[in-house]
Amino acid sequence: MAQAHKLDCESVSDTCRFIIQSENEEEAVELAQKHMKEVHGQEYTEDELQNEHMQVV
């Protein structure tokens, strides 16, 4: 079974219900970076997202 990469803003925010889940790590990181910048006004590197905000499920 393939692992999925997941960003779940709902788990850390009362106001954001955004969730990304993809088996493609590159796609998940790209979508997470876009969301964090456009919605939350924060820029994250790939490493920061993977180490601090994304889960492997």
mmCIF file as Biopython writes it, N, C-alpha, C and O atoms, coordinates in Angstrom:
data_model
#
loop_
_atom_site.group_PDB
_atom_site.id
_atom_site.type_symbol
_atom_site.label_atom_id
_atom_site.label_alt_id
_atom_site.label_comp_id
_atom_site.label_asym_id
_atom_site.label_entity_id
_atom_site.label_seq_id
_atom_site.pdbx_PDB_ins_code
_atom_site.Cartn_x
_atom_site.Cartn_y
_atom_site.Cartn_z
_atom_site.occupancy
_atom_site.B_iso_or_equiv
_atom_site.auth_seq_id
_atom_site.auth_asym_id
_atom_site.pdbx_PDB_model_num
ATOM 1   N N  . MET A ? 1  ? 0.832   -1.179 0.000  1.0 0.0 1  A 1 
ATOM 2   C CA . MET A ? 1  ? 0.000   0.000  0.000  1.0 0.0 1  A 1 
ATOM 3   C C  . MET A ? 1  ? 0.878   1.245  0.000  1.0 0.0 1  A 1 
ATOM 4   O O  . MET A ? 1  ? 1.795   1.359  0.813  1.0 0.0 1  A 1 
ATOM 5   N N  . ALA A ? 2  ? 0.604   2.169  -0.901 1.0 0.0 2  A 1 
ATOM 6   C CA . ALA A ? 2  ? 1.408   3.379  -1.032 1.0 0.0 2  A 1 
ATOM 7   C C  . ALA A ? 2  ? 1.134   4.337  0.114  1.0 0.0 2  A 1 
ATOM 8   O O  . ALA A ? 2  ? 0.030   4.385  0.656  1.0 0.0 2  A 1 
ATOM 9   N N  . GLN A ? 3  ? 2.147   5.088  0.468  1.0 0.0 3  A 1 
ATOM 10  C CA . GLN A ? 3  ? 1.995   6.092  1.512  1.0 0.0 3  A 1 
ATOM 11  C C  . GLN A ? 3  ? 1.518   7.395  0.889  1.0 0.0 3  A 1 
ATOM 12  O O  . GLN A ? 3  ? 1.880   7.730  -0.239 1.0 0.0 3  A 1 
ATOM 13  N N  . ALA A ? 4  ? 0.707   8.119  1.637  1.0 0.0 4  A 1 
ATOM 14  C CA . ALA A ? 4  ? 0.222   9.418  1.182  1.0 0.0 4  A 1 
ATOM 15  C C  . ALA A ? 4  ? 0.850   10.515 2.030  1.0 0.0 4  A 1 
ATOM 16  O O  . ALA A ? 4  ? 1.143   10.318 3.209  1.0 0.0 4  A 1 
ATOM 17  N N  . HIS A ? 5  ? 1.048   11.652 1.420  1.0 0.0 5  A 1 
ATOM 18  C CA . HIS A ? 5  ? 1.594   12.829 2.092  1.0 0.0 5  A 1 
ATOM 19  C C  . HIS A ? 5  ? 0.423   13.764 2.344  1.0 0.0 5  A 1 
ATOM 20  O O  . HIS A ? 5  ? -0.368  14.043 1.443  1.0 0.0 5  A 1 
ATOM 21  N N  . LYS A ? 6  ? 0.317   14.250 3.587  1.0 0.0 6  A 1 
ATOM 22  C CA . LYS A ? 6  ? -0.891  14.959 3.992  1.0 0.0 6  A 1 
ATOM 23  C C  . LYS A ? 6  ? -0.564  16.246 4.737  1.0 0.0 6  A 1 
ATOM 24  O O  . LYS A ? 6  ? 0.321   16.282 5.591  1.0 0.0 6  A 1 
ATOM 25  N N  . LEU A ? 7  ? -1.299  17.300 4.394  1.0 0.0 7  A 1 
ATOM 26  C CA . LEU A ? 7  ? -1.284  18.560 5.132  1.0 0.0 7  A 1 
ATOM 27  C C  . LEU A ? 7  ? -2.715  18.786 5.587  1.0 0.0 7  A 1 
ATOM 28  O O  . LEU A ? 7  ? -3.629  18.810 4.762  1.0 0.0 7  A 1 
ATOM 29  N N  . ASP A ? 8  ? -2.920  18.950 6.870  1.0 0.0 8  A 1 
ATOM 30  C CA . ASP A ? 8  ? -4.250  19.125 7.427  1.0 0.0 8  A 1 
ATOM 31  C C  . ASP A ? 8  ? -4.295  20.405 8.257  1.0 0.0 8  A 1 
ATOM 32  O O  . ASP A ? 8  ? -3.962  20.397 9.443  1.0 0.0 8  A 1 
ATOM 33  N N  . CYS A ? 9  ? -4.708  21.504 7.624  1.0 0.0 9  A 1 
ATOM 34  C CA . CYS A ? 9  ? -4.776  22.781 8.337  1.0 0.0 9  A 1 
ATOM 35  C C  . CYS A ? 9  ? -5.822  22.738 9.445  1.0 0.0 9  A 1 
ATOM 36  O O  . CYS A ? 9  ? -5.690  23.426 10.458 1.0 0.0 9  A 1 
ATOM 37  N N  . GLU A ? 10 ? -6.845  21.940 9.254  1.0 0.0 10 A 1 
ATOM 38  C CA . GLU A ? 10 ? -7.925  21.842 10.238 1.0 0.0 10 A 1 
ATOM 39  C C  . GLU A ? 10 ? -7.404  21.380 11.599 1.0 0.0 10 A 1 
ATOM 40  O O  . GLU A ? 10 ? -7.971  21.736 12.632 1.0 0.0 10 A 1 
ATOM 41  N N  . SER A ? 11 ? -6.339  20.596 11.605 1.0 0.0 11 A 1 
ATOM 42  C CA . SER A ? 11 ? -5.817  20.079 12.874 1.0 0.0 11 A 1 
ATOM 43  C C  . SER A ? 11 ? -5.106  21.150 13.705 1.0 0.0 11 A 1 
ATOM 44  O O  . SER A ? 11 ? -4.895  20.962 14.903 1.0 0.0 11 A 1 
ATOM 45  N N  . VAL A ? 12 ? -4.735  22.271 13.079 1.0 0.0 12 A 1 
ATOM 46  C CA . VAL A ? 12 ? -4.036  23.341 13.814 1.0 0.0 12 A 1 
ATOM 47  C C  . VAL A ? 12 ? -4.730  24.698 13.734 1.0 0.0 12 A 1 
ATOM 48  O O  . VAL A ? 12 ? -4.256  25.667 14.328 1.0 0.0 12 A 1 
ATOM 49  N N  . SER A ? 13 ? -5.840  24.781 13.012 1.0 0.0 13 A 1 
ATOM 50  C CA . SER A ? 13 ? -6.518  26.058 12.825 1.0 0.0 13 A 1 
ATOM 51  C C  . SER A ? 13 ? -8.021  25.905 13.043 1.0 0.0 13 A 1 
ATOM 52  O O  . SER A ? 13 ? -8.636  24.950 12.569 1.0 0.0 13 A 1 
ATOM 53  N N  . ASP A ? 14 ? -8.594  26.849 13.758 1.0 0.0 14 A 1 
ATOM 54  C CA . ASP A ? 14 ? -10.039 26.849 13.968 1.0 0.0 14 A 1 
ATOM 55  C C  . ASP A ? 14 ? -10.789 27.383 12.763 1.0 0.0 14 A 1 
ATOM 56  O O  . ASP A ? 14 ? -11.995 27.171 12.639 1.0 0.0 14 A 1 
ATOM 57  N N  . THR A ? 15 ? -10.092 28.071 11.875 1.0 0.0 15 A 1 
ATOM 58  C CA . THR A ? 15 ? -10.768 28.747 10.765 1.0 0.0 15 A 1 
ATOM 59  C C  . THR A ? 15 ? -10.471 28.156 9.401  1.0 0.0 15 A 1 
ATOM 60  O O  . THR A ? 15 ? -11.152 28.505 8.437  1.0 0.0 15 A 1 
ATOM 61  N N  . CYS A ? 16 ? -9.498  27.286 9.274  1.0 0.0 16 A 1 
ATOM 62  C CA . CYS A ? 16 ? -9.126  26.731 7.973  1.0 0.0 16 A 1 
ATOM 63  C C  . CYS A ? 16 ? -9.432  25.240 7.934  1.0 0.0 16 A 1 
ATOM 64  O O  . CYS A ? 16 ? -8.979  24.484 8.793  1.0 0.0 16 A 1 
ATOM 65  N N  . ARG A ? 17 ? -10.192 24.827 6.947  1.0 0.0 17 A 1 
ATOM 66  C CA . ARG A ? 17 ? -10.599 23.426 6.812  1.0 0.0 17 A 1 
ATOM 67  C C  . ARG A ? 17 ? -9.890  22.729 5.648  1.0 0.0 17 A 1 
ATOM 68  O O  . ARG A ? 17 ? -10.356 21.695 5.171  1.0 0.0 17 A 1 
ATOM 69  N N  . PHE A ? 18 ? -8.778  23.284 5.195  1.0 0.0 18 A 1 
ATOM 70  C CA . PHE A ? 18 ? -8.071  22.796 4.023  1.0 0.0 18 A 1 
ATOM 71  C C  . PHE A ? 18 ? -7.277  21.531 4.344  1.0 0.0 18 A 1 
ATOM 72  O O  . PHE A ? 18 ? -6.559  21.475 5.342  1.0 0.0 18 A 1 
ATOM 73  N N  . ILE A ? 19 ? -7.415  20.517 3.487  1.0 0.0 19 A 1 
ATOM 74  C CA . ILE A ? 19 ? -6.658  19.267 3.627  1.0 0.0 19 A 1 
ATOM 75  C C  . ILE A ? 19 ? -6.125  18.864 2.256  1.0 0.0 19 A 1 
ATOM 76  O O  . ILE A ? 19 ? -6.854  18.884 1.265  1.0 0.0 19 A 1 
ATOM 77  N N  . ILE A ? 20 ? -4.850  18.501 2.212  1.0 0.0 20 A 1 
ATOM 78  C CA . ILE A ? 20 ? -4.227  17.938 1.012  1.0 0.0 20 A 1 
ATOM 79  C C  . ILE A ? 20 ? -3.796  16.532 1.372  1.0 0.0 20 A 1 
ATOM 80  O O  . ILE A ? 20 ? -3.239  16.300 2.445  1.0 0.0 20 A 1 
ATOM 81  N N  . GLN A ? 21 ? -4.053  15.598 0.478  1.0 0.0 21 A 1 
ATOM 82  C CA . GLN A ? 21 ? -3.540  14.245 0.661  1.0 0.0 21 A 1 
ATOM 83  C C  . GLN A ? 21 ? -3.242  13.666 -0.710 1.0 0.0 21 A 1 
ATOM 84  O O  . GLN A ? 21 ? -4.129  13.583 -1.560 1.0 0.0 21 A 1 
ATOM 85  N N  . SER A ? 22 ? -2.000  13.267 -0.927 1.0 0.0 22 A 1 
ATOM 86  C CA . SER A ? 22 ? -1.588  12.742 -2.225 1.0 0.0 22 A 1 
ATOM 87  C C  . SER A ? 22 ? -0.485  11.709 -2.040 1.0 0.0 22 A 1 
ATOM 88  O O  . SER A ? 22 ? 0.357   11.831 -1.150 1.0 0.0 22 A 1 
ATOM 89  N N  . GLU A ? 23 ? -0.504  10.693 -2.891 1.0 0.0 23 A 1 
ATOM 90  C CA . GLU A ? 23 ? 0.590   9.725  -2.895 1.0 0.0 23 A 1 
ATOM 91  C C  . GLU A ? 23 ? 1.831   10.314 -3.556 1.0 0.0 23 A 1 
ATOM 92  O O  . GLU A ? 23 ? 2.933   9.798  -3.372 1.0 0.0 23 A 1 
ATOM 93  N N  . ASN A ? 24 ? 1.665   11.381 -4.318 1.0 0.0 24 A 1 
ATOM 94  C CA . ASN A ? 24 ? 2.762   12.052 -5.000 1.0 0.0 24 A 1 
ATOM 95  C C  . ASN A ? 24 ? 3.306   13.147 -4.079 1.0 0.0 24 A 1 
ATOM 96  O O  . ASN A ? 24 ? 2.662   14.179 -3.889 1.0 0.0 24 A 1 
ATOM 97  N N  . GLU A ? 25 ? 4.478   12.921 -3.514 1.0 0.0 25 A 1 
ATOM 98  C CA . GLU A ? 25 ? 5.062   13.854 -2.552 1.0 0.0 25 A 1 
ATOM 99  C C  . GLU A ? 25 ? 5.286   15.237 -3.164 1.0 0.0 25 A 1 
ATOM 100 O O  . GLU A ? 25 ? 4.997   16.252 -2.531 1.0 0.0 25 A 1 
ATOM 101 N N  . GLU A ? 26 ? 5.797   15.277 -4.385 1.0 0.0 26 A 1 
ATOM 102 C CA . GLU A ? 26 ? 6.077   16.553 -5.049 1.0 0.0 26 A 1 
ATOM 103 C C  . GLU A ? 26 ? 4.785   17.365 -5.220 1.0 0.0 26 A 1 
ATOM 104 O O  . GLU A ? 26 ? 4.765   18.571 -4.970 1.0 0.0 26 A 1 
ATOM 105 N N  . GLU A ? 27 ? 3.726   16.704 -5.641 1.0 0.0 27 A 1 
ATOM 106 C CA . GLU A ? 27 ? 2.444   17.370 -5.819 1.0 0.0 27 A 1 
ATOM 107 C C  . GLU A ? 27 ? 1.915   17.898 -4.480 1.0 0.0 27 A 1 
ATOM 108 O O  . GLU A ? 27 ? 1.442   19.033 -4.407 1.0 0.0 27 A 1 
ATOM 109 N N  . ALA A ? 28 ? 1.990   17.095 -3.439 1.0 0.0 28 A 1 
ATOM 110 C CA . ALA A ? 28 ? 1.502   17.503 -2.122 1.0 0.0 28 A 1 
ATOM 111 C C  . ALA A ? 28 ? 2.260   18.721 -1.609 1.0 0.0 28 A 1 
ATOM 112 O O  . ALA A ? 28 ? 1.650   19.651 -1.082 1.0 0.0 28 A 1 
ATOM 113 N N  . VAL A ? 29 ? 3.569   18.726 -1.757 1.0 0.0 29 A 1 
ATOM 114 C CA . VAL A ? 29 ? 4.381   19.856 -1.297 1.0 0.0 29 A 1 
ATOM 115 C C  . VAL A ? 29 ? 4.046   21.114 -2.096 1.0 0.0 29 A 1 
ATOM 116 O O  . VAL A ? 29 ? 3.905   22.195 -1.524 1.0 0.0 29 A 1 
ATOM 117 N N  . GLU A ? 30 ? 3.918   20.975 -3.409 1.0 0.0 30 A 1 
ATOM 118 C CA . GLU A ? 30 ? 3.600   22.120 -4.258 1.0 0.0 30 A 1 
ATOM 119 C C  . GLU A ? 30 ? 2.243   22.726 -3.873 1.0 0.0 30 A 1 
ATOM 120 O O  . GLU A ? 30 ? 2.120   23.944 -3.749 1.0 0.0 30 A 1 
ATOM 121 N N  . LEU A ? 31 ? 1.244   21.889 -3.688 1.0 0.0 31 A 1 
ATOM 122 C CA . LEU A ? 31 ? -0.078  22.379 -3.301 1.0 0.0 31 A 1 
ATOM 123 C C  . LEU A ? 31 ? -0.053  22.990 -1.899 1.0 0.0 31 A 1 
ATOM 124 O O  . LEU A ? 31 ? -0.710  24.001 -1.653 1.0 0.0 31 A 1 
ATOM 125 N N  . ALA A ? 32 ? 0.688   22.392 -0.993 1.0 0.0 32 A 1 
ATOM 126 C CA . ALA A ? 32 ? 0.800   22.918 0.367  1.0 0.0 32 A 1 
ATOM 127 C C  . ALA A ? 32 ? 1.478   24.285 0.364  1.0 0.0 32 A 1 
ATOM 128 O O  . ALA A ? 32 ? 1.026   25.199 1.053  1.0 0.0 32 A 1 
ATOM 129 N N  . GLN A ? 33 ? 2.559   24.434 -0.406 1.0 0.0 33 A 1 
ATOM 130 C CA . GLN A ? 33 ? 3.247   25.721 -0.490 1.0 0.0 33 A 1 
ATOM 131 C C  . GLN A ? 33 ? 2.312   26.789 -1.038 1.0 0.0 33 A 1 
ATOM 132 O O  . GLN A ? 33 ? 2.270   27.906 -0.524 1.0 0.0 33 A 1 
ATOM 133 N N  . LYS A ? 34 ? 1.576   26.452 -2.065 1.0 0.0 34 A 1 
ATOM 134 C CA . LYS A ? 34 ? 0.639   27.397 -2.675 1.0 0.0 34 A 1 
ATOM 135 C C  . LYS A ? 34 ? -0.444  27.799 -1.673 1.0 0.0 34 A 1 
ATOM 136 O O  . LYS A ? 34 ? -0.753  28.983 -1.542 1.0 0.0 34 A 1 
ATOM 137 N N  . HIS A ? 35 ? -1.013  26.843 -0.979 1.0 0.0 35 A 1 
ATOM 138 C CA . HIS A ? 35 ? -2.050  27.131 0.007  1.0 0.0 35 A 1 
ATOM 139 C C  . HIS A ? 35 ? -1.509  28.014 1.129  1.0 0.0 35 A 1 
ATOM 140 O O  . HIS A ? 35 ? -2.122  29.021 1.481  1.0 0.0 35 A 1 
ATOM 141 N N  . MET A ? 36 ? -0.375  27.641 1.682  1.0 0.0 36 A 1 
ATOM 142 C CA . MET A ? 36 ? 0.182   28.399 2.806  1.0 0.0 36 A 1 
ATOM 143 C C  . MET A ? 36 ? 0.487   29.840 2.416  1.0 0.0 36 A 1 
ATOM 144 O O  . MET A ? 36 ? 0.296   30.751 3.222  1.0 0.0 36 A 1 
ATOM 145 N N  . LYS A ? 37 ? 0.959   30.056 1.189  1.0 0.0 37 A 1 
ATOM 146 C CA . LYS A ? 37 ? 1.283   31.405 0.736  1.0 0.0 37 A 1 
ATOM 147 C C  . LYS A ? 37 ? 0.015   32.210 0.451  1.0 0.0 37 A 1 
ATOM 148 O O  . LYS A ? 37 ? -0.125  33.340 0.918  1.0 0.0 37 A 1 
ATOM 149 N N  . GLU A ? 38 ? -0.908  31.625 -0.317 1.0 0.0 38 A 1 
ATOM 150 C CA . GLU A ? 38 ? -2.093  32.366 -0.748 1.0 0.0 38 A 1 
ATOM 151 C C  . GLU A ? 38 ? -3.110  32.579 0.370  1.0 0.0 38 A 1 
ATOM 152 O O  . GLU A ? 38 ? -3.738  33.636 0.436  1.0 0.0 38 A 1 
ATOM 153 N N  . VAL A ? 39 ? -3.280  31.609 1.235  1.0 0.0 39 A 1 
ATOM 154 C CA . VAL A ? 39 ? -4.312  31.702 2.264  1.0 0.0 39 A 1 
ATOM 155 C C  . VAL A ? 39 ? -3.765  32.239 3.584  1.0 0.0 39 A 1 
ATOM 156 O O  . VAL A ? 39 ? -4.421  33.038 4.252  1.0 0.0 39 A 1 
ATOM 157 N N  . HIS A ? 40 ? -2.570  31.799 3.956  1.0 0.0 40 A 1 
ATOM 158 C CA . HIS A ? 40 ? -2.028  32.162 5.263  1.0 0.0 40 A 1 
ATOM 159 C C  . HIS A ? 40 ? -0.911  33.211 5.194  1.0 0.0 40 A 1 
ATOM 160 O O  . HIS A ? 40 ? -0.433  33.681 6.226  1.0 0.0 40 A 1 
ATOM 161 N N  . GLY A ? 41 ? -0.498  33.575 3.971  1.0 0.0 41 A 1 
ATOM 162 C CA . GLY A ? 41 ? 0.535   34.602 3.809  1.0 0.0 41 A 1 
ATOM 163 C C  . GLY A ? 41 ? 1.898   34.187 4.318  1.0 0.0 41 A 1 
ATOM 164 O O  . GLY A ? 41 ? 2.710   35.039 4.681  1.0 0.0 41 A 1 
ATOM 165 N N  . GLN A ? 42 ? 2.164   32.886 4.351  1.0 0.0 42 A 1 
ATOM 166 C CA . GLN A ? 42 ? 3.434   32.371 4.850  1.0 0.0 42 A 1 
ATOM 167 C C  . GLN A ? 42 ? 4.105   31.532 3.776  1.0 0.0 42 A 1 
ATOM 168 O O  . GLN A ? 42 ? 3.457   30.740 3.092  1.0 0.0 42 A 1 
ATOM 169 N N  . GLU A ? 43 ? 5.408   31.717 3.640  1.0 0.0 43 A 1 
ATOM 170 C CA . GLU A ? 43 ? 6.164   30.916 2.668  1.0 0.0 43 A 1 
ATOM 171 C C  . GLU A ? 43 ? 6.998   29.883 3.419  1.0 0.0 43 A 1 
ATOM 172 O O  . GLU A ? 43 ? 7.666   30.196 4.406  1.0 0.0 43 A 1 
ATOM 173 N N  . TYR A ? 44 ? 6.945   28.661 2.935  1.0 0.0 44 A 1 
ATOM 174 C CA . TYR A ? 44 ? 7.686   27.556 3.533  1.0 0.0 44 A 1 
ATOM 175 C C  . TYR A ? 44 ? 8.516   26.865 2.471  1.0 0.0 44 A 1 
ATOM 176 O O  . TYR A ? 44 ? 8.095   26.739 1.320  1.0 0.0 44 A 1 
ATOM 177 N N  . THR A ? 45 ? 9.705   26.415 2.867  1.0 0.0 45 A 1 
ATOM 178 C CA . THR A ? 45 ? 10.506  25.595 1.972  1.0 0.0 45 A 1 
ATOM 179 C C  . THR A ? 45 ? 9.940   24.178 1.996  1.0 0.0 45 A 1 
ATOM 180 O O  . THR A ? 45 ? 9.133   23.833 2.860  1.0 0.0 45 A 1 
ATOM 181 N N  . GLU A ? 46 ? 10.364  23.381 1.055  1.0 0.0 46 A 1 
ATOM 182 C CA . GLU A ? 46 ? 9.944   21.982 1.010  1.0 0.0 46 A 1 
ATOM 183 C C  . GLU A ? 46 ? 10.318  21.266 2.311  1.0 0.0 46 A 1 
ATOM 184 O O  . GLU A ? 46 ? 9.515   20.516 2.866  1.0 0.0 46 A 1 
ATOM 185 N N  . ASP A ? 47 ? 11.539  21.501 2.790  1.0 0.0 47 A 1 
ATOM 186 C CA . ASP A ? 47 ? 11.993  20.860 4.025  1.0 0.0 47 A 1 
ATOM 187 C C  . ASP A ? 47 ? 11.158  21.290 5.226  1.0 0.0 47 A 1 
ATOM 188 O O  . ASP A ? 47 ? 10.789  20.456 6.053  1.0 0.0 47 A 1 
ATOM 189 N N  . GLU A ? 48 ? 10.857  22.580 5.329  1.0 0.0 48 A 1 
ATOM 190 C CA . GLU A ? 48 ? 10.051  23.071 6.443  1.0 0.0 48 A 1 
ATOM 191 C C  . GLU A ? 48 ? 8.666   22.421 6.453  1.0 0.0 48 A 1 
ATOM 192 O O  . GLU A ? 48 ? 8.175   22.006 7.503  1.0 0.0 48 A 1 
ATOM 193 N N  . LEU A ? 49 ? 8.049   22.337 5.290  1.0 0.0 49 A 1 
ATOM 194 C CA . LEU A ? 49 ? 6.732   21.709 5.212  1.0 0.0 49 A 1 
ATOM 195 C C  . LEU A ? 49 ? 6.797   20.246 5.611  1.0 0.0 49 A 1 
ATOM 196 O O  . LEU A ? 49 ? 5.982   19.780 6.407  1.0 0.0 49 A 1 
ATOM 197 N N  . GLN A ? 50 ? 7.755   19.524 5.066  1.0 0.0 50 A 1 
ATOM 198 C CA . GLN A ? 50 ? 7.857   18.096 5.343  1.0 0.0 50 A 1 
ATOM 199 C C  . GLN A ? 50 ? 8.163   17.831 6.826  1.0 0.0 50 A 1 
ATOM 200 O O  . GLN A ? 50 ? 7.613   16.901 7.415  1.0 0.0 50 A 1 
ATOM 201 N N  . ASN A ? 51 ? 9.025   18.635 7.418  1.0 0.0 51 A 1 
ATOM 202 C CA . ASN A ? 51 ? 9.437   18.400 8.794  1.0 0.0 51 A 1 
ATOM 203 C C  . ASN A ? 51 ? 8.461   18.941 9.835  1.0 0.0 51 A 1 
ATOM 204 O O  . ASN A ? 51 ? 8.355   18.391 10.931 1.0 0.0 51 A 1 
ATOM 205 N N  . GLU A ? 52 ? 7.746   20.019 9.496  1.0 0.0 52 A 1 
ATOM 206 C CA . GLU A ? 52 ? 6.941   20.704 10.503 1.0 0.0 52 A 1 
ATOM 207 C C  . GLU A ? 52 ? 5.430   20.561 10.298 1.0 0.0 52 A 1 
ATOM 208 O O  . GLU A ? 52 ? 4.678   20.649 11.269 1.0 0.0 52 A 1 
ATOM 209 N N  . HIS A ? 53 ? 4.970   20.346 9.074  1.0 0.0 53 A 1 
ATOM 210 C CA . HIS A ? 53 ? 3.534   20.436 8.842  1.0 0.0 53 A 1 
ATOM 211 C C  . HIS A ? 53 ? 2.905   19.246 8.136  1.0 0.0 53 A 1 
ATOM 212 O O  . HIS A ? 53 ? 1.700   19.026 8.260  1.0 0.0 53 A 1 
ATOM 213 N N  . MET A ? 54 ? 3.678   18.490 7.413  1.0 0.0 54 A 1 
ATOM 214 C CA . MET A ? 54 ? 3.100   17.393 6.642  1.0 0.0 54 A 1 
ATOM 215 C C  . MET A ? 54 ? 3.298   16.073 7.362  1.0 0.0 54 A 1 
ATOM 216 O O  . MET A ? 54 ? 4.272   15.880 8.090  1.0 0.0 54 A 1 
ATOM 217 N N  . GLN A ? 55 ? 2.355   15.169 7.144  1.0 0.0 55 A 1 
ATOM 218 C CA . GLN A ? 55 ? 2.416   13.838 7.720  1.0 0.0 55 A 1 
ATOM 219 C C  . GLN A ? 55 ? 2.485   12.817 6.593  1.0 0.0 55 A 1 
ATOM 220 O O  . GLN A ? 55 ? 2.027   13.084 5.482  1.0 0.0 55 A 1 
ATOM 221 N N  . VAL A ? 56 ? 3.046   11.674 6.869  1.0 0.0 56 A 1 
ATOM 222 C CA . VAL A ? 56 ? 3.004   10.557 5.930  1.0 0.0 56 A 1 
ATOM 223 C C  . VAL A ? 56 ? 2.028   9.557  6.541  1.0 0.0 56 A 1 
ATOM 224 O O  . VAL A ? 56 ? 2.220   9.070  7.655  1.0 0.0 56 A 1 
ATOM 225 N N  . VAL A ? 57 ? 0.983   9.268  5.783  1.0 0.0 57 A 1 
ATOM 226 C CA . VAL A ? 57 ? -0.075  8.384  6.292  1.0 0.0 57 A 1 
ATOM 227 C C  . VAL A ? 57 ? -0.240  7.161  5.403  1.0 0.0 57 A 1 
ATOM 228 O O  . VAL A ? 57 ? -1.085  6.308  5.677  1.0 0.0 57 A 1 
#
